[in-house]
Amino acid sequence: MGYRRYDPDVKREAARMVVEEGFGIRDVERNLGITCGVLKGWVQKHREHQDAAFVGRVAPGSPKAELKRLRKENERLSKALHVSARRINEIVLGKRAITADTALRLAKGLGRTPQYWMGLQLAQAQEALGERLEREIRPISRERQGGIRRQRNDSAGKRNVALLLE
């Protein structure tokens, strides 16, 4: 006789009925046709791991379980915002910028202002650029600076400064 496999939602709901709603194990097993030993295992797993208890064939609390949970969360967000899951994933990974359209959608869906989301994008872009420029540009030493020449080129008296390197 083969083993019967149950959908994670069935496991979660059966365990929730016992743990959260106070139904007896025997009542739930009779109603769902589940043996007592199996249901007791589900209840124990539910008590230890809550929502992460039945995420599939990965151990709760493992990096794979967390990744699976985050992917589901990204998928729910993409559906709520009416954008592709790929778009959300690329934003999360820093491979895609938050556009004005996305900022408006995030503000509407998650309750922050569009300026908040654009500010996050600006901060991320400045950080990435700063790291790149740190590697590319070296400060000019005093010996190499040469002279600084100040010029008045306009009638309003504003100064334009040109740096001359030797």
N, CA, C and O atoms as a DFTB+ gen file, in Angstrom:
664 C
 N C O
     1  1       0.839      -1.174       0.000
     2  2       0.000       0.000       0.000
     3  2       0.889       1.243       0.000
     4  3       1.809       1.342       0.812
     5  1       0.624       2.202      -0.910
     6  2       1.443       3.394      -1.025
     7  2       1.062       4.457      -0.009
     8  3      -0.003       4.408       0.605
     9  1       1.951       5.406       0.149
    10  2       1.712       6.515       1.067
    11  2       0.859       7.556       0.377
    12  3       1.017       7.809      -0.817
    13  1      -0.041       8.157       1.125
    14  2      -0.867       9.221       0.577
    15  2      -0.150      10.543       0.806
    16  3       0.347      10.804       1.902
    17  1      -0.099      11.360      -0.207
    18  2       0.540      12.680      -0.084
    19  2      -0.535      13.743       0.039
    20  3      -1.565      13.701      -0.632
    21  1      -0.265      14.694       0.914
    22  2      -1.223      15.764       1.152
    23  2      -0.636      17.100       0.723
    24  3       0.557      17.357       0.883
    25  1      -1.485      17.922       0.188
    26  2      -1.109      19.265      -0.220
    27  2      -0.695      20.064       1.027
    28  3      -1.304      19.902       2.084
    29  1       0.329      20.920       0.919
    30  2       0.735      21.727       2.082
    31  2      -0.408      22.557       2.677
    32  3      -0.445      22.776       3.888
    33  1      -1.335      23.017       1.837
    34  2      -2.466      23.800       2.354
    35  2      -3.372      22.947       3.232
    36  3      -3.899      23.431       4.234
    37  1      -3.560      21.665       2.860
    38  2      -4.374      20.758       3.674
    39  2      -3.695      20.541       5.029
    40  3      -4.347      20.562       6.073
    41  1      -2.378      20.331       4.994
    42  2      -1.628      20.134       6.242
    43  2      -1.737      21.361       7.138
    44  3      -2.002      21.252       8.335
    45  1      -1.530      22.524       6.543
    46  2      -1.558      23.780       7.303
    47  2      -2.932      23.994       7.924
    48  3      -3.038      24.353       9.096
    49  1      -3.987      23.772       7.135
    50  2      -5.345      23.992       7.625
    51  2      -5.719      22.994       8.720
    52  3      -6.338      23.373       9.714
    53  1      -5.350      21.725       8.547
    54  2      -5.658      20.710       9.560
    55  2      -4.952      21.040      10.878
    56  3      -5.556      20.949      11.947
    57  1      -3.690      21.417      10.804
    58  2      -2.935      21.764      12.014
    59  2      -3.496      23.025      12.653
    60  3      -3.577      23.119      13.878
    61  1      -3.882      23.992      11.834
    62  2      -4.457      25.236      12.344
    63  2      -5.772      24.975      13.072
    64  3      -6.055      25.608      14.089
    65  1      -6.577      24.046      12.555
    66  2      -7.853      23.716      13.199
    67  2      -7.621      23.194      14.620
    68  3      -8.376      23.512      15.538
    69  1      -6.578      22.398      14.785
    70  2      -6.285      21.839      16.110
    71  2      -5.653      22.895      17.012
    72  3      -6.083      23.083      18.149
    73  1      -4.623      23.589      16.499
    74  2      -3.847      24.518      17.325
    75  2      -4.595      25.818      17.598
    76  3      -4.651      26.266      18.743
    77  1      -5.166      26.423      16.575
    78  2      -5.738      27.760      16.726
    79  2      -7.237      27.770      17.002
    80  3      -7.731      28.652      17.704
    81  1      -7.964      26.797      16.458
    82  2      -9.417      26.806      16.635
    83  2      -9.891      25.868      17.737
    84  3     -11.066      25.884      18.102
    85  1      -8.982      25.048      18.271
    86  2      -9.311      24.220      19.412
    87  2     -10.058      22.932      19.121
    88  3     -10.591      22.312      20.041
    89  1     -10.111      22.512      17.854
    90  2     -10.748      21.238      17.534
    91  2      -9.893      20.102      18.074
    92  3      -8.673      20.234      18.172
    93  1     -10.521      18.994      18.420
    94  2      -9.787      17.828      18.872
    95  2      -9.136      17.113      17.696
    96  3      -9.649      17.134      16.577
    97  1      -8.000      16.482      17.964
    98  2      -7.284      15.764      16.904
    99  2      -8.178      14.693      16.291
   100  3      -8.208      14.537      15.070
   101  1      -8.904      13.959      17.122
   102  2      -9.764      12.884      16.615
   103  2     -10.870      13.430      15.707
   104  3     -11.218      12.809      14.703
   105  1     -11.420      14.595      16.063
   106  2     -12.477      15.191      15.234
   107  2     -11.936      15.576      13.858
   108  3     -12.563      15.307      12.833
   109  1     -10.784      16.198      13.852
   110  2     -10.191      16.643      12.591
   111  2      -9.787      15.444      11.737
   112  3     -10.030      15.440      10.530
   113  1      -9.177      14.434      12.341
   114  2      -8.755      13.269      11.565
   115  2      -9.958      12.553      10.976
   116  3      -9.892      12.068       9.847
   117  1     -11.078      12.478      11.731
   118  2     -12.286      11.836      11.216
   119  2     -12.850      12.615      10.033
   120  3     -13.216      12.030       9.014
   121  1     -12.917      13.931      10.171
   122  2     -13.489      14.772       9.115
   123  2     -12.647      14.770       7.833
   124  3     -13.192      14.811       6.730
   125  1     -11.346      14.721       7.979
   126  2     -10.463      14.793       6.816
   127  2      -9.941      13.429       6.369
   128  3      -9.308      13.323       5.318
   129  1     -10.201      12.392       7.153
   130  2      -9.723      11.057       6.794
   131  2      -8.222      10.915       6.973
   132  3      -7.562      10.251       6.174
   133  1      -7.679      11.529       8.007
   134  2      -6.244      11.516       8.283
   135  2      -6.010      10.667       9.526
   136  3      -6.803      10.725      10.466
   137  1      -4.949       9.889       9.548
   138  2      -4.659       9.091      10.739
   139  2      -4.097       9.965      11.837
   140  3      -3.519      11.020      11.577
   141  1      -4.272       9.513      13.070
   142  2      -3.881      10.290      14.242
   143  2      -2.381      10.595      14.270
   144  3      -1.989      11.715      14.596
   145  1      -1.550       9.630      13.937
   146  2      -0.104       9.837      13.973
   147  2       0.356      10.911      13.004
   148  3       1.228      11.719      13.322
   149  1      -0.236      10.912      11.823
   150  2       0.130      11.903      10.805
   151  2      -0.282      13.298      11.264
   152  3       0.503      14.243      11.183
   153  1      -1.512      13.418      11.746
   154  2      -2.011      14.722      12.175
   155  2      -1.218      15.258      13.364
   156  3      -0.958      16.459      13.440
   157  1      -0.830      14.384      14.291
   158  2      -0.022      14.824      15.430
   159  2       1.305      15.415      14.959
   160  3       1.768      16.417      15.505
   161  1       1.920      14.795      13.946
   162  2       3.163      15.319      13.377
   163  2       2.971      16.692      12.758
   164  3       3.811      17.577      12.919
   165  1       1.860      16.868      12.048
   166  2       1.565      18.167      11.437
   167  2       1.360      19.235      12.504
   168  3       1.847      20.357      12.370
   169  1       0.640      18.881      13.558
   170  2       0.372      19.834      14.642
   171  2       1.687      20.258      15.297
   172  3       1.899      21.441      15.565
   173  1       2.562      19.295      15.551
   174  2       3.851      19.613      16.166
   175  2       4.670      20.523      15.254
   176  3       5.267      21.497      15.712
   177  1       4.695      20.204      13.976
   178  2       5.435      21.013      13.008
   179  2       4.870      22.436      12.953
   180  3       5.618      23.411      12.876
   181  1       3.533      22.536      12.993
   182  2       2.881      23.845      12.952
   183  2       3.236      24.662      14.199
   184  3       3.492      25.861      14.098
   185  1       3.253      24.033      15.349
   186  2       3.580      24.739      16.590
   187  2       5.021      25.232      16.585
   188  3       5.310      26.302      17.119
   189  1       5.919      24.469      15.991
   190  2       7.345      24.837      15.983
   191  2       7.679      25.888      14.938
   192  3       8.516      26.759      15.174
   193  1       7.024      25.810      13.773
   194  2       7.462      26.642      12.647
   195  2       6.401      27.583      12.090
   196  3       6.689      28.339      11.162
   197  1       5.192      27.560      12.625
   198  2       4.108      28.444      12.198
   199  2       3.904      28.386      10.681
   200  3       3.679      27.306      10.136
   201  1       3.980      29.541       9.986
   202  2       3.687      29.609       8.557
   203  2       4.719      28.890       7.691
   204  3       4.402      28.468       6.579
   205  1       5.941      28.748       8.184
   206  2       6.988      28.105       7.384
   207  2       6.951      26.586       7.523
   208  3       7.824      25.902       6.989
   209  1       5.964      26.049       8.224
   210  2       5.940      24.614       8.501
   211  2       5.730      23.765       7.256
   212  3       6.321      22.692       7.141
   213  1       4.916      24.215       6.337
   214  2       4.561      23.369       5.194
   215  2       4.828      24.089       3.880
   216  3       3.897      24.394       3.135
   217  1       6.081      24.358       3.598
   218  2       6.438      25.077       2.378
   219  2       6.889      24.143       1.264
   220  3       7.414      24.615       0.256
   221  1       6.709      22.887       1.407
   222  2       7.105      21.940       0.370
   223  2       8.091      20.936       0.919
   224  3       7.995      20.534       2.079
   225  1       9.030      20.530       0.101
   226  2       9.959      19.471       0.487
   227  2      11.259      19.994       1.082
   228  3      12.239      19.252       1.142
   229  1      11.298      21.226       1.517
   230  2      12.508      21.762       2.138
   231  2      12.278      21.905       3.633
   232  3      11.148      22.108       4.076
   233  1      13.342      21.799       4.406
   234  2      13.228      21.897       5.855
   235  2      12.874      23.319       6.263
   236  3      13.457      24.274       5.750
   237  1      11.923      23.469       7.182
   238  2      11.556      24.808       7.652
   239  2      12.763      25.505       8.268
   240  3      13.565      24.883       8.965
   241  1      12.879      26.798       8.003
   242  2      13.980      27.565       8.569
   243  2      15.259      27.482       7.759
   244  3      16.214      28.207       8.037
   245  1      15.293      26.608       6.759
   246  2      16.494      26.483       5.931
   247  2      16.555      27.637       4.939
   248  3      15.543      28.294       4.693
   249  1      17.723      27.891       4.369
   250  2      17.819      28.953       3.361
   251  2      16.881      28.711       2.175
   252  3      16.339      29.658       1.604
   253  1      16.692      27.433       1.806
   254  2      15.781      27.136       0.692
   255  2      14.349      27.499       1.048
   256  3      13.611      28.014       0.208
   257  1      13.950      27.235       2.294
   258  2      12.598      27.577       2.732
   259  2      12.410      29.089       2.718
   260  3      11.368      29.585       2.288
   261  1      13.403      29.811       3.181
   262  2      13.331      31.273       3.193
   263  2      13.264      31.820       1.779
   264  3      12.498      32.743       1.499
   265  1      14.065      31.251       0.886
   266  2      14.052      31.682      -0.511
   267  2      12.693      31.419      -1.147
   268  3      12.172      32.260      -1.879
   269  1      12.133      30.275      -0.872
   270  2      10.818      29.933      -1.412
   271  2       9.760      30.904      -0.888
   272  3       8.894      31.351      -1.640
   273  1       9.835      31.228       0.402
   274  2       8.895      32.172       1.001
   275  2       9.020      33.551       0.356
   276  3       8.016      34.200       0.063
   277  1      10.265      33.995       0.137
   278  2      10.489      35.311      -0.467
   279  2      10.010      35.352      -1.914
   280  3       9.479      36.365      -2.368
   281  1      10.197      34.255      -2.634
   282  2       9.705      34.203      -4.019
   283  2       8.185      34.317      -4.062
   284  3       7.626      35.013      -4.910
   285  1       7.519      33.618      -3.128
   286  2       6.055      33.711      -3.057
   287  2       5.627      35.137      -2.738
   288  3       4.668      35.651      -3.314
   289  1       6.344      35.770      -1.819
   290  2       6.034      37.146      -1.443
   291  2       6.208      38.085      -2.642
   292  3       5.372      38.957      -2.876
   293  1       7.289      37.905      -3.396
   294  2       7.509      38.716      -4.596
   295  2       6.406      38.491      -5.619
   296  3       5.964      39.429      -6.281
   297  1       5.963      37.244      -5.747
   298  2       4.900      36.923      -6.691
   299  2       3.587      37.596      -6.290
   300  3       2.882      38.146      -7.136
   301  1       3.260      37.549      -4.989
   302  2       2.042      38.218      -4.501
   303  2       2.122      39.723      -4.739
   304  3       1.138      40.343      -5.146
   305  1       3.284      40.308      -4.489
   306  2       3.464      41.742      -4.689
   307  2       3.307      42.099      -6.162
   308  3       2.652      43.087      -6.497
   309  1       3.903      41.301      -7.040
   310  2       3.815      41.602      -8.471
   311  2       2.369      41.539      -8.950
   312  3       1.960      42.347      -9.783
   313  1       1.591      40.587      -8.434
   314  2       0.175      40.501      -8.816
   315  2      -0.606      41.692      -8.294
   316  3      -1.451      42.243      -9.000
   317  1      -0.327      42.091      -7.060
   318  2      -1.038      43.224      -6.461
   319  2      -0.731      44.526      -7.197
   320  3      -1.603      45.384      -7.329
   321  1       0.504      44.676      -7.678
   322  2       0.912      45.914      -8.355
   323  2       0.682      45.868      -9.865
   324  3       0.871      46.870     -10.555
   325  1       0.278      44.709     -10.377
   326  2       0.067      44.508     -11.811
   327  2       1.346      44.748     -12.614
   328  3       1.341      45.436     -13.635
   329  1       2.432      44.167     -12.127
   330  2       3.709      44.184     -12.834
   331  2       4.234      42.754     -12.866
   332  3       3.714      41.885     -12.166
   333  1       5.242      42.511     -13.662
   334  2       5.786      41.156     -13.753
   335  2       6.593      40.807     -12.501
   336  3       7.179      41.677     -11.856
   337  1       6.607      39.519     -12.177
   338  2       7.416      39.051     -11.047
   339  2       8.889      39.305     -11.329
   340  3       9.662      39.572     -10.409
   341  1       9.278      39.225     -12.583
   342  2      10.664      39.481     -12.970
   343  2      11.060      40.919     -12.626
   344  3      12.161      41.168     -12.134
   345  1      10.159      41.851     -12.889
   346  2      10.418      43.266     -12.590
   347  2      10.678      43.453     -11.098
   348  3      11.635      44.127     -10.718
   349  1       9.839      42.865     -10.252
   350  2      10.018      42.974      -8.799
   351  2      11.342      42.343      -8.388
   352  3      12.102      42.926      -7.614
   353  1      11.614      41.150      -8.909
   354  2      12.843      40.441      -8.563
   355  2      14.081      41.239      -8.959
   356  3      15.035      41.316      -8.185
   357  1      14.081      41.831     -10.143
   358  2      15.236      42.619     -10.596
   359  2      15.421      43.873      -9.744
   360  3      16.554      44.290      -9.505
   361  1      14.339      44.472      -9.290
   362  2      14.443      45.634      -8.401
   363  2      15.061      45.207      -7.075
   364  3      15.960      45.866      -6.554
   365  1      14.564      44.095      -6.537
   366  2      15.082      43.591      -5.262
   367  2      16.573      43.278      -5.364
   368  3      17.330      43.551      -4.433
   369  1      16.993      42.711      -6.485
   370  2      18.397      42.344      -6.681
   371  2      19.276      43.539      -7.064
   372  3      20.495      43.399      -7.163
   373  1      18.673      44.706      -7.279
   374  2      19.437      45.894      -7.650
   375  2      19.841      45.910      -9.111
   376  3      20.741      46.656      -9.497
   377  1      19.189      45.098      -9.926
   378  2      19.513      45.042     -11.352
   379  2      18.619      45.957     -12.182
   380  3      18.875      46.176     -13.366
   381  1      17.579      46.487     -11.563
   382  2      16.650      47.371     -12.253
   383  2      16.320      48.530     -11.331
   384  3      16.178      48.356     -10.120
   385  1      16.201      49.704     -11.910
   386  2      15.893      50.903     -11.125
   387  2      14.393      51.002     -10.864
   388  3      13.576      50.462     -11.610
   389  1      14.060      51.699      -9.798
   390  2      12.654      52.010      -9.514
   391  2      12.299      53.232     -10.343
   392  3      12.832      54.320     -10.126
   393  1      11.404      53.045     -11.284
   394  2      10.958      54.148     -12.136
   395  2       9.837      54.907     -11.430
   396  3       9.347      54.478     -10.386
   397  1       9.440      56.031     -12.007
   398  2       8.334      56.799     -11.440
   399  2       7.066      55.944     -11.417
   400  3       6.312      55.982     -10.444
   401  1       6.827      55.179     -12.477
   402  2       5.664      54.295     -12.541
   403  2       5.690      53.270     -11.408
   404  3       4.687      53.060     -10.726
   405  1       6.839      52.640     -11.218
   406  2       6.967      51.633     -10.160
   407  2       6.828      52.282      -8.789
   408  3       6.213      51.702      -7.895
   409  1       7.389      53.474      -8.609
   410  2       7.282      54.176      -7.320
   411  2       5.822      54.460      -6.982
   412  3       5.406      54.308      -5.833
   413  1       5.045      54.872      -7.984
   414  2       3.623      55.127      -7.761
   415  2       2.890      53.840      -7.395
   416  3       2.045      53.840      -6.499
   417  1       3.208      52.748      -8.082
   418  2       2.577      51.454      -7.796
   419  2       2.952      50.966      -6.394
   420  3       2.092      50.496      -5.649
   421  1       4.234      51.077      -6.034
   422  2       4.679      50.656      -4.702
   423  2       4.019      51.492      -3.618
   424  3       3.630      50.968      -2.574
   425  1       3.894      52.795      -3.864
   426  2       3.257      53.680      -2.892
   427  2       1.805      53.276      -2.677
   428  3       1.326      53.208      -1.544
   429  1       1.127      53.015      -3.755
   430  2      -0.288      52.622      -3.669
   431  2      -0.435      51.259      -2.993
   432  3      -1.324      51.063      -2.165
   433  1       0.443      50.317      -3.351
   434  2       0.325      48.957      -2.840
   435  2       0.873      48.748      -1.435
   436  3       0.360      47.913      -0.691
   437  1       1.916      49.501      -1.062
   438  2       2.574      49.258       0.220
   439  2       2.426      50.405       1.223
   440  3       2.909      50.310       2.351
   441  1       1.760      51.487       0.814
   442  2       1.424      52.521       1.772
   443  2       2.468      53.589       2.041
   444  3       2.269      54.390       2.955
   445  1       3.546      53.650       1.319
   446  2       4.522      54.734       1.464
   447  2       4.288      55.740       0.338
   448  3       3.478      55.499      -0.557
   449  1       4.991      56.855       0.384
   450  2       4.841      57.858      -0.670
   451  2       5.723      57.490      -1.858
   452  3       6.713      56.776      -1.697
   453  1       5.373      57.973      -3.055
   454  2       6.244      57.740      -4.212
   455  2       7.643      58.331      -3.988
   456  3       8.635      57.778      -4.463
   457  1       7.719      59.456      -3.264
   458  2       9.011      60.083      -2.982
   459  2       9.899      59.169      -2.135
   460  3      11.118      59.148      -2.306
   461  1       9.290      58.423      -1.232
   462  2      10.046      57.466      -0.416
   463  2      10.737      56.447      -1.323
   464  3      11.929      56.184      -1.169
   465  1       9.988      55.877      -2.264
   466  2      10.550      54.841      -3.143
   467  2      11.596      55.422      -4.087
   468  3      12.611      54.782      -4.360
   469  1      11.354      56.625      -4.584
   470  2      12.351      57.263      -5.449
   471  2      13.598      57.613      -4.643
   472  3      14.713      57.529      -5.158
   473  1      13.416      58.005      -3.378
   474  2      14.559      58.289      -2.502
   475  2      15.407      57.050      -2.269
   476  3      16.635      57.131      -2.250
   477  1      14.757      55.896      -2.092
   478  2      15.509      54.646      -1.955
   479  2      16.326      54.366      -3.209
   480  3      17.483      53.951      -3.136
   481  1      15.701      54.600      -4.361
   482  2      16.405      54.367      -5.624
   483  2      17.595      55.305      -5.744
   484  3      18.676      54.885      -6.157
   485  1      17.411      56.561      -5.390
   486  2      18.498      57.541      -5.462
   487  2      19.646      57.149      -4.528
   488  3      20.814      57.224      -4.909
   489  1      19.313      56.732      -3.312
   490  2      20.348      56.331      -2.351
   491  2      21.124      55.124      -2.861
   492  3      22.347      55.069      -2.735
   493  1      20.411      54.156      -3.440
   494  2      21.073      52.960      -3.974
   495  2      21.985      53.331      -5.135
   496  3      23.104      52.827      -5.234
   497  1      21.511      54.213      -6.018
   498  2      22.310      54.625      -7.171
   499  2      23.560      55.389      -6.721
   500  3      24.644      55.179      -7.266
   501  1      23.412      56.267      -5.737
   502  2      24.563      57.025      -5.229
   503  2      25.584      56.096      -4.585
   504  3      26.789      56.278      -4.758
   505  1      25.110      55.114      -3.852
   506  2      26.022      54.156      -3.212
   507  2      26.798      53.361      -4.256
   508  3      28.011      53.187      -4.139
   509  1      26.095      52.882      -5.271
   510  2      26.753      52.098      -6.319
   511  2      27.753      52.960      -7.092
   512  3      28.861      52.513      -7.391
   513  1      27.363      54.191      -7.415
   514  2      28.247      55.091      -8.132
   515  2      29.448      55.464      -7.282
   516  3      30.575      55.516      -7.776
   517  1      29.207      55.724      -5.996
   518  2      30.302      56.072      -5.092
   519  2      31.343      54.970      -5.005
   520  3      32.543      55.246      -5.002
   521  1      30.900      53.737      -4.934
   522  2      31.836      52.610      -4.885
   523  2      32.649      52.525      -6.173
   524  3      33.857      52.288      -6.143
   525  1      31.973      52.722      -7.305
   526  2      32.680      52.660      -8.589
   527  2      33.686      53.793      -8.730
   528  3      34.817      53.577      -9.165
   529  1      33.271      55.001      -8.362
   530  2      34.164      56.147      -8.479
   531  2      35.337      56.037      -7.514
   532  3      36.435      56.501      -7.821
   533  1      35.119      55.435      -6.365
   534  2      36.193      55.213      -5.395
   535  2      37.319      54.392      -6.020
   536  3      38.498      54.639      -5.766
   537  1      36.942      53.422      -6.832
   538  2      37.944      52.572      -7.497
   539  2      38.591      53.277      -8.695
   540  3      39.767      53.058      -8.986
   541  1      37.825      54.121      -9.385
   542  2      38.302      54.717     -10.632
   543  2      39.097      56.012     -10.439
   544  3      40.076      56.251     -11.146
   545  1      38.682      56.833      -9.498
   546  2      39.261      58.173      -9.386
   547  2      40.135      58.255      -8.146
   548  3      39.714      57.921      -7.038
   549  1      41.379      58.713      -8.365
   550  2      42.293      58.930      -7.247
   551  2      42.379      60.420      -6.985
   552  3      42.342      61.217      -7.922
   553  1      42.492      60.810      -5.712
   554  2      42.611      62.245      -5.408
   555  2      43.878      62.827      -6.031
   556  3      44.892      62.144      -6.170
   557  1      43.797      64.074      -6.392
   558  2      44.949      64.761      -6.975
   559  2      45.830      65.252      -5.831
   560  3      45.351      65.908      -4.906
   561  1      47.115      64.930      -5.902
   562  2      48.027      65.368      -4.850
   563  2      48.315      66.862      -5.019
   564  3      48.157      67.403      -6.114
   565  1      48.735      67.528      -3.946
   566  2      49.023      68.967      -3.977
   567  2      50.122      69.293      -4.988
   568  3      50.086      70.335      -5.642
   569  1      51.104      68.388      -5.110
   570  2      52.216      68.650      -6.034
   571  2      51.744      68.692      -7.478
   572  3      52.305      69.429      -8.289
   573  1      50.707      67.902      -7.818
   574  2      50.253      67.814      -9.199
   575  2      49.188      68.843      -9.524
   576  3      48.812      68.982     -10.688
   577  1      48.685      69.575      -8.525
   578  2      47.576      70.474      -8.791
   579  2      47.962      71.675      -9.629
   580  3      47.132      72.210     -10.364
   581  1      49.170      72.094      -9.532
   582  2      49.556      73.264     -10.299
   583  2      48.882      74.502      -9.756
   584  3      48.683      74.615      -8.546
   585  1      48.535      75.408     -10.600
   586  2      47.906      76.648     -10.152
   587  2      46.417      76.646     -10.428
   588  3      45.929      75.946     -11.315
   589  1      45.714      77.435      -9.656
   590  2      44.285      77.618      -9.904
   591  2      44.124      79.035     -10.425
   592  3      44.596      79.995      -9.816
   593  1      43.467      79.146     -11.528
   594  2      43.269      80.446     -12.149
   595  2      41.799      80.819     -12.019
   596  3      40.921      80.032     -12.369
   597  1      41.533      82.016     -11.517
   598  2      40.155      82.466     -11.386
   599  2      39.885      83.458     -12.515
   600  3      40.703      84.325     -12.821
   601  1      38.720      83.300     -13.117
   602  2      38.363      84.172     -14.221
   603  2      36.982      84.771     -13.965
   604  3      36.107      84.126     -13.386
   605  1      36.806      86.011     -14.405
   606  2      35.474      86.606     -14.408
   607  2      35.056      86.678     -15.866
   608  3      35.596      87.454     -16.654
   609  1      34.071      85.841     -16.204
   610  2      33.656      85.760     -17.600
   611  2      32.302      86.396     -17.870
   612  3      31.910      86.542     -19.028
   613  1      31.596      86.770     -16.842
   614  2      30.279      87.323     -17.113
   615  2      30.111      88.667     -16.403
   616  3      30.861      88.996     -15.484
   617  1      29.140      89.416     -16.836
   618  2      28.939      90.754     -16.313
   619  2      28.364      90.761     -14.898
   620  3      28.453      91.778     -14.211
   621  1      27.774      89.645     -14.442
   622  2      27.162      89.603     -13.116
   623  2      28.203      89.412     -12.018
   624  3      27.865      89.469     -10.836
   625  1      29.438      89.191     -12.382
   626  2      30.491      89.048     -11.392
   627  2      30.612      87.652     -10.810
   628  3      31.298      87.470      -9.804
   629  1      29.962      86.652     -11.415
   630  2      30.097      85.277     -10.938
   631  2      31.464      84.755     -11.336
   632  3      31.987      85.075     -12.404
   633  1      32.036      83.937     -10.448
   634  2      33.361      83.404     -10.728
   635  2      33.268      82.027     -11.369
   636  3      32.486      81.183     -10.932
   637  1      34.052      81.810     -12.386
   638  2      34.239      80.503     -12.986
   639  2      35.665      80.088     -12.683
   640  3      36.605      80.837     -12.947
   641  1      35.825      78.922     -12.142
   642  2      37.164      78.470     -11.738
   643  2      37.598      77.356     -12.668
   644  3      36.848      76.405     -12.888
   645  1      38.770      77.458     -13.204
   646  2      39.338      76.405     -14.050
   647  2      40.553      75.855     -13.348
   648  3      41.387      76.617     -12.860
   649  1      40.666      74.554     -13.291
   650  2      41.820      73.896     -12.664
   651  2      42.784      73.507     -13.756
   652  3      42.439      72.764     -14.676
   653  1      43.983      74.011     -13.648
   654  2      44.997      73.702     -14.643
   655  2      45.964      72.685     -14.050
   656  3      46.562      72.933     -13.003
   657  1      46.118      71.568     -14.701
   658  2      47.047      70.542     -14.264
   659  2      48.324      70.611     -15.089
   660  3      48.298      70.880     -16.290
   661  1      49.421      70.366     -14.427
   662  2      50.694      70.365     -15.157
   663  2      51.026      68.988     -15.613
   664  3      52.060      68.780     -16.246
